[in-house]
């Protein structure tokens, strides 16, 4: 959407770096995405964590034996709760809506 609004009609960048390479000048939207990428609690990072968790196979679990029963750790990963996913979806939709409004004025 950002690439199309900056005259890159057929571009489909797959990453922020690809988007930055397409647009040879500074744009506010790319700066906003960079800020979101640096914020660990942003919708951008939440989606990146979900994508990483989905694309990587789960790590093999150790079997329980008398030798390794001492330490137990909880499996960590992205928050997959409906509330968190809805929050990310809402934030993403607001970002897209603001982008569309900003460029529809032209």
C-alpha positions in Angstrom: 0.0 0.0 0.0 2.8 2.4 0.9 4.8 1.5 -2.3 1.7 2.0 -4.5 1.0 5.4 -2.9 4.6 6.4 -3.9 4.3 5.5 -7.6 5.5 1.9 -7.3 2.3 0.5 -8.8 3.5 -3.1 -9.3 5.9 -3.5 -6.4 5.2 -6.0 -3.6 8.0 -5.6 -1.1 8.2 -8.4 1.4 10.1 -6.5 4.1 10.8 -3.1 5.4 14.2 -3.1 3.8 12.7 -3.9 0.4 10.2 -1.1 0.8 13.0 1.4 1.7 15.0 0.3 -1.3 12.0 1.0 -3.6 11.5 4.5 -2.5 14.7 6.6 -3.0 13.5 9.5 -0.7 12.4 9.7 2.9 8.7 9.1 3.6 6.8 9.4 6.8 5.2 6.0 6.5 8.6 4.2 6.4 9.7 6.2 9.4 6.6 5.2 11.2 7.1 1.5 10.4 10.7 1.7 11.6 9.5 3.1 14.9 6.9 0.3 15.1 9.7 -2.3 14.3 11.7 -0.9 17.2 8.8 -1.1 19.7 8.6 -4.6 21.2 4.9 -4.0 22.1 3.7 -2.8 18.7 1.4 -4.6 16.3 4.3 -4.9 13.9 6.4 -6.9 16.3 3.5 -9.0 17.4 2.8 -10.0 13.8 6.5 -10.7 13.2 6.6 -12.9 16.3 3.5 -14.8 15.1 5.0 -15.3 11.7 8.2 -16.6 13.1 6.4 -19.0 15.4 4.3 -20.3 12.6 7.2 -20.7 10.1 9.6 -22.5 12.4 8.9 -26.0 13.6 8.6 -26.5 17.3 11.8 -27.4 19.2 11.9 -31.0 20.2 11.1 -31.5 23.8 13.3 -33.5 26.1 12.0 -36.7 27.6 11.5 -36.8 31.4 14.0 -38.9 33.2 15.5 -38.9 36.7 18.5 -37.0 35.4 16.8 -33.9 33.9 13.8 -33.5 36.2 15.4 -30.6 38.2 14.6 -27.6 36.0 11.3 -26.9 34.4 10.7 -24.0 32.1 7.6 -22.6 30.5 7.5 -22.5 26.8 7.6 -18.9 25.6 6.2 -17.5 22.4 4.0 -14.8 21.0 0.8 -13.9 22.7 -1.9 -15.8 20.8 -4.8 -14.7 22.9 -7.9 -13.4 21.1 -7.6 -10.1 22.9 -4.0 -9.5 21.8 -4.7 -10.6 18.2 -7.7 -8.2 18.1 -5.5 -5.4 19.5 -2.9 -5.9 16.8 -5.6 -6.1 14.1 -7.2 -2.9 15.3 -3.9 -1.1 15.4 -3.0 -2.3 11.9 -6.4 -1.3 10.5 -5.9 2.2 12.1 -2.5 2.5 10.5 -3.9 1.5 7.1 -6.9 3.8 7.4 -4.6 6.8 8.3 -2.4 6.0 5.4 -5.3 5.8 3.0 -6.8 9.1 4.3 -3.4 10.9 4.0 -2.9 9.8 0.4 -6.6 10.1 -0.8 -6.3 13.9 -0.4 -4.0 14.0 -3.4 
